[in-house]
Amino acid sequence: MVNRVKLPIGIENFEEFRTEGFYYVDKTGFIKELLENWGKVNLITRPRRFGKSLNMNMLQYFFEYGCDSRLFEGLAISREKEYCSEYMGQFPVISITLKSVSAGNYDMARSMLCSVIGNEVKRFSFLLSDDRLDETDRKQFRALVNVGEDGSFLMADAVLTDSLRLLCALLHRHYGKKAILLIDEYDVPLDKAQQSGYYDEMVGLIRNLFSQALKTNNSLQFAVLTGCLRISKESIFTGLNNLNVFSVTDSSFSRHFGFTDDEVRALLEYYGFAARFEAVKEWYDGYRMGNVDVYCPWDVINYIKLLCSEPDAAPRAFWVNTSGNEIIRNFIAKATPRTKREIEALVAGECIARKINQSLTYRDLYKNVDNLWSVLFTTGYLTQRGQEEDGAYRLAIPNREIRQIFTEQILEWFQEEARRDAPRLDAFCEAFLQEDAETAEELFNAYLAKAISIRDTGGRRGRKESFYHGILLGLLGHREDWSVSSNVESGDGYSDILIEDEAGTTGIVIEVKYSEDANLERACQEALAQIERLGYEEKLRQEGTEIILKYGIACFKKRCRVVTLHG
């Protein structure tokens, strides 16, 4: 990796990309397309980690007075001479991100919003010495940067809600040019407010702020907002008739958020990992934005970073670690029998036809399963593979990473549900100790009947077995007096499940098989033969375990067979 530029993990500053030696995937075509599809107020929604914040920062560096044109040398926009001449460095730009306005109560969230706006206003402190502003203007400006003894910005409600409009007006007067307004992650405050119980107050505040900044603002050149969800106009965009929305279903800007095939190939080749393209595609591609398929940039960059230190590393989930996945848990918890079958089909790689509502309020998100389908789609847990004649989208899980997230959340949900009936769990575990394969099989079949099964995850048998393996681990782990281990090296291989009781006198060896042809008995016998052939009980014997029980368990869809070596 000698002399290669650095990978930009977590870098969202365009100037830093261009001056500090980071690999930059050229998205400056976004500027041209934005100007060609000009709208007064533009809302662009994309899932998290798809480059929204970097693109917004790029817009600021391009349009703002004092632009360093060297930052754009060699990039796509530099070839658009007319656009560069007319727009580069020609406007005052107000740029804020609301991603940090996330608090457990309204007062704290409001204070955070004041801080975000107040710090942006301070960038323009030169306005206080501008002869074109009168004393009233200066007084209004000072109200925006009024700081208390604790360092927090003190803005009355009227000052706060008028702050962005007022700053546009003052900059317009100073420069003689209308201002460009950039608001990144506009919906984060509403998301947190809904979770923490102050949604109505926050909606009122954001509605008033946006109404004055975007609707009644004669000093606005244009505005760009980004977020994960499109919030209904009735919620915070009331009366805003000049709003252009570009969601994940629109072709506009589709290439500028996320990486394309060609961009990923170039990245991998540059860092010497061209042979990993198919693995990267399987794990991180599959998002359909308008008419373009794209990869999640965060995943691709993090995996290449991993490969630089561990060249043999397998792909893993990176996107899942950037935020919680409560939405899937809510979805599964509300699932009807029909929805559970649809989830099974999705995880199997199939499509589900569903009509999507892309204009919800946060209060509505979790009201019903139909709304959750829409949220899963707009936030990147599902993508589209075309439309039906009635307008319904054919929804699918985009890639292996998201499929893994679904699988893990399904297992966690199942285990929580199973723990609600402790007596049944006790009976299930006890059946293994008593060599009662019949009872163990009966109870396991009952559990599988209620579970959301992972009947296929791309046709690989090992993946299917791992699902049933995970269910068993969750059920058997109920016994606090047992030591339950998974994939432990023992004998000449790795046993699926090894169990040791508290006294260390009794051990259990379990091998799990998925029967592709539904011949459960034969698969059980293969599992038992594997235990014997590879000596999976060896670890238990070395630890002095006196009684060792061996079980072969075979599964097919929602059916199982349990056989013990002595049964």
C-alpha positions as MATLAB code, in Angstrom:
seq = 'MVNRVKLPIGIENFEEFRTEGFYYVDKTGFIKELLENWGKVNLITRPRRFGKSLNMNMLQYFFEYGCDSRLFEGLAISREKEYCSEYMGQFPVISITLKSVSAGNYDMARSMLCSVIGNEVKRFSFLLSDDRLDETDRKQFRALVNVGEDGSFLMADAVLTDSLRLLCALLHRHYGKKAILLIDEYDVPLDKAQQSGYYDEMVGLIRNLFSQALKTNNSLQFAVLTGCLRISKESIFTGLNNLNVFSVTDSSFSRHFGFTDDEVRALLEYYGFAARFEAVKEWYDGYRMGNVDVYCPWDVINYIKLLCSEPDAAPRAFWVNTSGNEIIRNFIAKATPRTKREIEALVAGECIARKINQSLTYRDLYKNVDNLWSVLFTTGYLTQRGQEEDGAYRLAIPNREIRQIFTEQILEWFQEEARRDAPRLDAFCEAFLQEDAETAEELFNAYLAKAISIRDTGGRRGRKESFYHGILLGLLGHREDWSVSSNVESGDGYSDILIEDEAGTTGIVIEVKYSEDANLERACQEALAQIERLGYEEKLRQEGTEIILKYGIACFKKRCRVVTLHG';
ca = [
       0.000    0.000    0.000;
       3.058    2.276   -0.312;
       2.344    5.703   -1.856;
      -1.385    5.096   -2.095;
      -3.740    7.764   -0.773;
      -5.612    7.235    2.479;
      -9.075    5.721    2.762;
     -11.637    8.258    4.056;
     -13.208    6.539    7.055;
     -15.688    8.970    8.594;
     -14.420   12.019    6.628;
     -17.234   14.369    5.592;
     -15.230   17.536    4.850;
     -14.678   18.066    1.125;
     -11.627   20.286    1.573;
     -10.008   17.640    3.782;
     -10.592   15.038    1.078;
      -8.917   17.180   -1.539;
      -5.980   18.541    0.468;
      -5.094   15.809    2.967;
      -4.543   12.912    0.590;
      -7.777   10.909    0.747;
      -9.274    8.790   -2.040;
     -12.212   10.716   -3.493;
     -14.910    9.171   -5.648;
     -15.907   12.067   -7.893;
     -19.500   13.108   -7.181;
     -19.202   16.679   -8.413;
     -21.596   15.824  -11.235;
     -24.194   16.374   -8.506;
     -23.556   20.133   -8.810;
     -24.306   20.190  -12.515;
     -27.439   18.075  -12.156;
     -28.665   20.229   -9.285;
     -28.326   23.364  -11.415;
     -29.909   21.738  -14.480;
     -32.875   20.497  -12.415;
     -33.070   23.783  -10.576;
     -35.672   24.059   -7.846;
     -36.197   26.655   -5.149;
     -36.271   24.074   -2.332;
     -34.869   20.584   -2.923;
     -35.254   17.680   -0.512;
     -33.073   14.630   -1.182;
     -33.723   11.510    0.888;
     -31.282    8.612    1.113;
     -30.431    5.955    3.721;
     -27.697    6.720    6.227;
     -24.061    6.328    5.137;
     -24.715    7.047    1.471;
     -22.667   10.249    1.229;
     -25.301   12.894    1.965;
     -23.173   14.968    4.345;
     -20.083   14.925    2.114;
     -22.113   16.034   -0.895;
     -23.658   18.875    1.093;
     -20.213   20.005    2.217;
     -19.049   19.831   -1.394;
     -21.905   22.153   -2.399;
     -20.825   24.656    0.233;
     -17.218   24.686   -0.969;
     -18.309   25.121   -4.589;
     -20.883   27.900   -4.241;
     -19.538   29.917   -1.310;
     -17.654   33.207   -1.682;
     -13.936   32.586   -1.314;
     -14.109   29.210   -3.079;
     -10.691   27.710   -3.776;
     -11.082   26.511   -7.361;
      -8.066   24.212   -6.921;
     -10.260   21.886   -4.846;
     -12.213   21.038   -8.005;
      -9.337   20.701  -10.447;
      -9.526   17.453  -12.413;
     -13.069   16.712  -11.241;
     -16.151   16.413  -13.433;
     -17.545   19.848  -12.601;
     -14.304   21.565  -13.652;
     -15.090   20.603  -17.249;
     -18.363   22.555  -17.068;
     -16.793   25.952  -17.742;
     -20.034   27.931  -17.945;
     -21.359   26.586  -14.650;
     -18.054   27.219  -12.931;
     -17.890   30.770  -14.264;
     -21.451   31.611  -13.255;
     -21.784   29.785   -9.938;
     -18.429   28.836   -8.400;
     -17.703   31.087   -5.417;
     -20.554   33.449   -6.268;
     -22.955   33.127   -3.308;
     -23.219   33.444    0.448;
     -23.897   29.950    1.794;
     -25.522   29.026    5.087;
     -24.795   25.400    5.965;
     -26.066   23.557    9.025;
     -26.466   19.915   10.004;
     -29.145   18.820   12.440;
     -27.646   15.378   13.087;
     -26.530   16.484   16.572;
     -29.988   17.810   17.574;
     -30.788   14.584   19.356;
     -31.811   14.845   23.009;
     -33.997   13.119   25.545;
     -36.172   16.183   26.178;
     -37.429   19.224   24.298;
     -35.498   21.884   26.212;
     -32.179   20.177   25.560;
     -33.027   19.601   21.883;
     -34.037   23.252   21.489;
     -30.767   24.325   23.106;
     -28.853   22.113   20.675;
     -30.681   23.666   17.730;
     -29.806   27.146   19.019;
     -26.172   26.069   19.242;
     -26.108   24.695   15.689;
     -27.599   27.874   14.224;
     -25.694   30.209   16.547;
     -22.328   28.732   15.612;
     -23.141   29.083   11.920;
     -24.195   32.705   12.462;
     -20.845   33.421   14.163;
     -19.080   32.630   10.888;
     -20.551   35.887    9.606;
     -19.581   38.153   12.500;
     -18.095   40.574    9.965;
     -21.672   41.725    9.330;
     -21.545   43.724   12.573;
     -19.091   46.149   10.949;
     -20.955   46.365    7.646;
     -22.037   49.946    6.863;
     -24.911   48.579    4.774;
     -26.568   47.280    7.963;
     -28.348   49.708   10.267;
     -28.479   49.494   14.067;
     -31.681   47.476   13.993;
     -29.975   44.895   11.773;
     -27.013   44.717   14.157;
     -29.309   44.337   17.128;
     -31.070   41.424   15.424;
     -27.716   39.843   14.565;
     -26.519   40.142   18.179;
     -29.689   38.369   19.321;
     -28.636   35.384   17.207;
     -25.235   35.101   18.916;
     -26.296   36.006   22.451;
     -24.491   33.575   24.742;
     -25.294   32.915   28.413;
     -22.861   32.362   31.274;
     -22.845   28.629   30.625;
     -21.807   29.202   27.003;
     -25.159   28.243   25.503;
     -26.909   30.405   22.935;
     -29.901   32.307   24.285;
     -32.575   32.780   21.637;
     -36.211   33.558   22.264;
     -38.627   31.459   20.206;
     -39.314   34.342   17.823;
     -35.577   34.847   17.301;
     -34.865   31.156   16.779;
     -37.649   30.511   14.275;
     -36.673   33.617   12.263;
     -32.920   33.004   12.509;
     -32.251   31.403    9.118;
     -34.481   33.835    7.224;
     -32.860   36.785    8.988;
     -29.332   35.553    8.273;
     -30.232   35.136    4.594;
     -31.539   38.693    4.519;
     -28.436   40.155    6.185;
     -26.102   38.275    3.841;
     -28.202   39.353    0.850;
     -27.817   42.961    1.915;
     -24.063   42.599    2.429;
     -23.212   40.763   -0.805;
     -26.035   41.875   -3.060;
     -26.590   38.191   -3.799;
     -29.282   35.925   -2.397;
     -28.127   33.167   -0.063;
     -27.979   29.409   -0.600;
     -29.273   27.415    2.382;
     -28.050   23.857    3.065;
     -29.703   21.790    5.812;
     -28.256   18.312    6.318;
     -30.064   15.526    8.239;
     -33.143   17.688    8.608;
     -35.273   14.901   10.091;
     -33.005   13.760   12.959;
     -34.608   16.099   15.547;
     -38.056   14.735   14.676;
     -36.925   11.123   14.910;
     -35.463   11.656   18.371;
     -38.464   13.703   19.496;
     -40.838   10.892   18.548;
     -38.727    8.376   20.460;
     -38.518   10.596   23.551;
     -42.064   11.928   23.785;
     -41.828   15.590   22.727;
     -42.785   15.225   19.079;
     -45.544   17.861   18.955;
     -43.284   20.551   20.412;
     -40.436   19.765   18.029;
     -42.716   19.606   14.984;
     -44.043   23.055   15.857;
     -40.545   24.476   16.209;
     -39.171   22.948   12.986;
     -42.325   23.894   11.060;
     -42.010   27.546   12.054;
     -38.258   27.593   11.352;
     -38.664   26.052    7.898;
     -41.727   28.107    7.019;
     -39.862   31.372    7.466;
     -36.584   30.159    5.959;
     -38.041   28.349    2.947;
     -41.460   29.812    2.278;
     -41.420   33.536    3.090;
     -37.774   34.224    2.337;
     -37.121   36.772   -0.409;
     -33.358   36.456    0.149;
     -33.147   32.765   -0.704;
     -31.423   31.723   -3.937;
     -32.231   28.062   -3.366;
     -32.147   25.477   -0.594;
     -31.085   21.847   -0.393;
     -32.172   19.582    2.451;
     -31.158   15.977    3.037;
     -32.457   13.282    5.340;
     -33.425    9.631    5.586;
     -37.186   10.091    5.363;
     -39.517   12.383    3.505;
     -41.758   13.897    6.156;
     -45.260   14.784    4.970;
     -45.894   18.363    3.934;
     -48.715   18.528    6.442;
     -46.194   17.912    9.203;
     -43.432   20.499    8.704;
     -43.684   21.761    5.110;
     -47.176   23.232    5.362;
     -47.863   25.688    2.557;
     -44.489   25.101    0.905;
     -45.491   24.787   -2.743;
     -41.978   25.077   -4.146;
     -40.639   21.833   -2.609;
     -38.985   19.362   -5.001;
     -38.525   15.924   -3.444;
     -36.003   13.424   -4.794;
     -36.356   10.092   -3.013;
     -34.805    6.671   -3.581;
     -37.378    5.998   -6.322;
     -36.406    9.020   -8.422;
     -33.800    8.865  -11.178;
     -32.527   12.395  -10.477;
     -29.237   12.396   -8.534;
     -29.301    8.580   -8.424;
     -25.596    8.224   -9.321;
     -24.387   10.794   -6.830;
     -25.295    8.999   -3.604;
     -23.644    5.591   -3.348;
     -20.970    3.917   -5.489;
     -21.573    2.431   -8.926;
     -20.036   -0.788  -10.276;
     -17.337    1.120  -12.143;
     -16.441    3.200   -9.089;
     -16.125    0.097   -6.906;
     -13.986   -1.695   -9.500;
     -11.678    1.322   -9.662;
     -11.395    1.455   -5.871;
     -10.571   -2.235   -5.571;
      -8.039   -2.116   -8.393;
      -6.330    0.945   -6.934;
      -5.793   -0.755   -3.577;
      -4.867   -4.106   -5.124;
      -8.010   -6.085   -4.344;
      -9.636   -6.458   -7.768;
     -10.169  -10.169   -7.097;
     -12.598   -9.286   -4.287;
     -15.115   -7.589   -6.568;
     -17.687  -10.411   -6.568;
     -17.600  -10.701   -2.769;
     -18.022   -6.942   -2.394;
     -20.928   -7.019   -4.847;
     -22.668   -9.849   -2.990;
     -22.355   -8.119    0.377;
     -22.753   -4.409   -0.326;
     -24.429   -3.862   -3.734;
     -28.089   -4.182   -4.639;
     -29.562   -0.795   -3.727;
     -31.767    0.476   -6.524;
     -31.833    4.288   -6.565;
     -34.138    5.407   -9.353;
     -32.714    3.640  -12.391;
     -29.221    2.964  -11.005;
     -27.859    0.140   -8.843;
     -25.438    1.359   -6.190;
     -23.320    0.068   -3.309;
     -23.282    1.447    0.216;
     -20.067    3.578    0.262;
     -19.503    3.129    3.990;
     -19.349   -0.648    3.623;
     -17.061   -0.671    0.592;
     -14.535    1.718    2.128;
     -14.513   -0.055    5.487;
     -14.009   -3.455    3.886;
     -11.101   -2.212    1.774;
      -9.630   -0.686    4.930;
      -9.930   -4.081    6.613;
      -8.296   -5.816    3.650;
      -5.344   -3.443    3.821;
      -4.500   -4.824    7.276;
      -5.949   -8.333    6.832;
      -5.723   -9.327    3.144;
      -7.600  -12.591    3.719;
     -10.467  -11.031    5.712;
     -13.988  -12.040    4.713;
     -16.663   -9.366    4.203;
     -18.625   -8.393    7.277;
     -21.444   -6.055    8.253;
     -20.286   -2.471    8.762;
     -23.479   -0.497    8.084;
     -25.287   -2.251   10.945;
     -22.815   -0.822   13.452;
     -23.557    2.804   12.556;
     -27.021    2.851   14.086;
     -29.512    0.719   15.932;
     -31.822   -1.653   14.081;
     -34.918   -1.142   16.210;
     -37.005   -0.624   13.115;
     -36.632   -4.296   12.155;
     -37.436   -5.378   15.711;
     -40.593   -3.255   15.625;
     -41.463   -4.701   12.243;
     -41.068   -8.305   13.388;
     -42.938   -7.677   16.639;
     -45.945   -6.300   14.727;
     -45.844   -8.998   12.037;
     -49.073  -10.820   11.254;
     -48.934  -14.446   10.058;
     -49.036  -13.130    6.484;
     -46.217  -10.678    7.192;
     -44.088  -13.440    8.709;
     -44.474  -15.449    5.511;
     -43.454  -12.372    3.529;
     -40.373  -11.881    5.703;
     -39.453  -15.509    5.079;
     -39.780  -14.945    1.338;
     -37.600  -11.808    1.501;
     -34.838  -13.556    3.400;
     -35.067  -16.362    0.839;
     -34.131  -13.821   -1.842;
     -37.633  -13.353   -3.246;
     -39.590  -10.129   -3.869;
     -42.736   -8.883   -2.153;
     -45.154   -6.547   -3.932;
     -46.126   -3.635   -1.680;
     -47.429   -0.120   -2.176;
     -45.151    2.412   -0.548;
     -46.087    5.634    1.222;
     -43.059    7.899    1.069;
     -44.759   10.786    2.857;
     -45.384    9.881    6.483;
     -45.109   11.704    9.784;
     -42.842   10.263   12.457;
     -45.913    9.727   14.609;
     -47.279    7.377   11.952;
     -44.145    5.304   11.366;
     -44.812    2.529   13.846;
     -48.609    2.613   13.855;
     -49.009   -0.410   11.620;
     -47.105   -2.931    9.563;
     -48.023   -1.229    6.270;
     -46.199    1.927    7.341;
     -43.192   -0.112    8.470;
     -42.855   -1.592    4.985;
     -42.488    1.978    3.731;
     -39.941    2.898    6.390;
     -37.837   -0.210    5.748;
     -37.796    0.733    2.077;
     -36.857    4.389    2.474;
     -34.171    3.705    5.100;
     -32.313    1.090    3.051;
     -33.310   -2.182    4.702;
     -35.293   -3.006    1.564;
     -34.873   -1.880   -2.025;
     -36.998   -2.116   -5.169;
     -36.763   -4.373   -8.173;
     -39.360   -2.618  -10.337;
     -43.082   -1.924  -10.117;
     -46.317   -3.792  -10.712;
     -49.105   -2.416  -12.916;
     -51.001   -1.180   -9.862;
     -48.021    0.890   -8.726;
     -46.830   -1.499   -6.029;
     -43.064   -1.892   -5.744;
     -41.387   -5.283   -5.852;
     -39.403   -5.078   -2.635;
     -36.303   -7.139   -1.894;
     -33.471   -7.325    0.611;
     -30.603   -5.598   -1.233;
     -27.606   -7.728   -0.279;
     -26.053  -10.256    2.042;
     -25.206   -7.708    4.729;
     -28.834   -6.624    5.168;
     -29.982  -10.247    4.989;
     -27.649  -10.973    7.906;
     -29.177   -8.087    9.860;
     -32.665   -9.489    9.295;
     -31.543  -12.955   10.350;
     -29.926  -11.710   13.561;
     -32.941   -9.622   14.491;
     -35.297  -12.532   13.779;
     -33.246  -14.763   16.081;
     -33.208  -12.174   18.864;
     -36.957  -11.686   18.576;
     -37.535  -15.430   18.633;
     -35.424  -15.895   21.735;
     -37.273  -13.129   23.557;
     -40.579  -14.719   22.637;
     -39.412  -18.160   23.789;
     -38.270  -16.830   27.174;
     -41.808  -15.725   27.949;
     -42.705  -19.385   28.587;
     -40.027  -20.544   31.034;
     -41.722  -23.876   31.953;
     -41.744  -24.963   28.309;
     -38.091  -23.994   27.925;
     -37.230  -25.938   31.061;
     -39.001  -28.995   29.650;
     -37.158  -28.644   26.330;
     -33.749  -28.500   27.985;
     -34.568  -31.304   30.416;
     -35.560  -33.573   27.524;
     -31.945  -33.489   26.284;
     -30.628  -34.460   29.725;
     -33.080  -37.330   29.945;
     -32.266  -38.606   26.442;
     -35.920  -37.977   25.594;
     -35.474  -37.292   21.883;
     -39.215  -37.597   21.269;
     -40.103  -34.740   23.636;
     -37.193  -32.607   22.419;
     -38.380  -33.115   18.836;
     -42.008  -32.335   19.693;
     -41.123  -29.086   21.468;
     -38.589  -28.010   18.853;
     -41.191  -28.537   16.117;
     -43.589  -26.347   18.122;
     -40.981  -23.607   18.329;
     -40.225  -23.808   14.620;
     -43.925  -23.564   13.773;
     -44.034  -20.137   15.432;
     -40.660  -18.924   14.221;
     -39.915  -16.884   11.129;
     -37.842  -19.438    9.309;
     -34.780  -18.767    7.204;
     -35.535  -21.394    4.606;
     -33.039  -20.141    2.063;
     -30.359  -17.473    2.042;
     -28.917  -17.732   -1.416;
     -28.878  -21.511   -1.722;
     -25.959  -22.244    0.589;
     -26.635  -25.099    2.931;
     -24.272  -23.891    5.629;
     -26.191  -20.627    5.971;
     -29.477  -22.464    6.447;
     -27.975  -24.724    9.077;
     -26.616  -21.711   10.932;
     -30.158  -20.369   11.399;
     -31.397  -23.509   13.132;
     -28.107  -23.661   14.987;
     -28.801  -20.142   16.291;
     -32.319  -21.018   17.408;
     -31.040  -24.026   19.345;
     -28.322  -21.980   21.002;
     -30.882  -19.442   22.158;
     -33.213  -22.104   23.545;
     -30.556  -24.203   25.261;
     -28.845  -21.126   26.649;
     -31.897  -20.690   28.877;
     -30.307  -23.032   31.432;
     -28.101  -20.828   33.610;
     -26.449  -23.899   35.152;
     -25.194  -25.076   31.772;
     -22.098  -24.056   29.874;
     -23.224  -23.883   26.240;
     -20.531  -23.484   23.547;
     -20.829  -23.102   19.788;
     -18.437  -24.230   17.044;
     -15.844  -25.408   19.558;
     -12.752  -27.244   18.379;
     -12.993  -30.802   19.636;
     -11.508  -34.007   18.280;
     -10.746  -33.594   14.601;
     -13.214  -30.806   13.893;
     -15.599  -28.219   15.300;
     -18.712  -29.368   17.081;
     -21.899  -27.370   16.460;
     -22.964  -27.292   20.106;
     -21.241  -28.599   23.240;
     -23.011  -28.463   26.613;
     -21.619  -29.144   30.077;
     -23.710  -29.192   33.232;
     -22.642  -27.257   36.316;
     -21.185  -30.293   38.059;
     -19.197  -31.250   34.994;
     -20.509  -34.794   35.100;
     -22.838  -34.701   32.089;
     -22.165  -33.335   28.627;
     -24.210  -33.047   25.450;
     -22.905  -33.016   21.858;
     -25.270  -31.725   19.148;
     -24.716  -31.689   15.407;
     -27.273  -29.799   13.248;
     -28.018  -30.592    9.601;
     -30.309  -29.013    7.026;
     -31.988  -31.656    4.889;
     -32.295  -30.357    1.338;
     -34.486  -33.288    0.285;
     -36.583  -33.382    3.507;
     -35.159  -36.800    4.460;
     -34.804  -35.870    8.113;
     -33.984  -39.349    9.380;
     -31.062  -39.773    7.026;
     -29.722  -36.308    7.860;
     -29.878  -37.152   11.583;
     -27.889  -40.324   11.034;
     -25.310  -38.351    9.036;
     -25.023  -35.906   11.935;
     -24.482  -38.720   14.461;
     -21.942  -40.406   12.187;
     -20.049  -37.111   11.934;
     -19.948  -36.796   15.737;
     -18.439  -40.265   15.968;
     -16.086  -39.940   13.015;
     -14.570  -36.647   14.137;
     -14.619  -37.382   17.855;
     -16.576  -34.280   18.870;
     -16.913  -35.591   22.452;
     -13.128  -35.487   22.954;
     -13.070  -32.064   24.618;
     -15.684  -33.138   27.140;
     -13.762  -36.327   27.936;
     -10.563  -34.372   28.471;
     -12.392  -32.258   31.045;
     -13.514  -35.339   32.938;
     -17.141  -35.470   31.858;
     -18.567  -38.851   32.873;
     -21.775  -39.032   30.829;
     -21.816  -37.796   27.233;
     -25.082  -37.670   25.270;
     -25.001  -37.292   21.483;
     -27.774  -35.840   19.316;
     -28.247  -35.486   15.589;
     -30.833  -32.840   14.680;
     -32.093  -32.375   11.141;
     -34.312  -29.529    9.913;
     -36.271  -28.753    6.794;
     -38.266  -25.524    6.688;
     -40.480  -25.647    9.802;
     -39.961  -29.355   10.572;
     -37.275  -31.132   12.511;
     -36.165  -34.585   13.622;
     -34.166  -35.262   16.795;
     -32.282  -38.533   17.206;
     -29.953  -39.595   20.011;
     -27.242  -42.181   19.585;
     -28.971  -44.256   22.246;
     -32.489  -43.577   21.003;
];
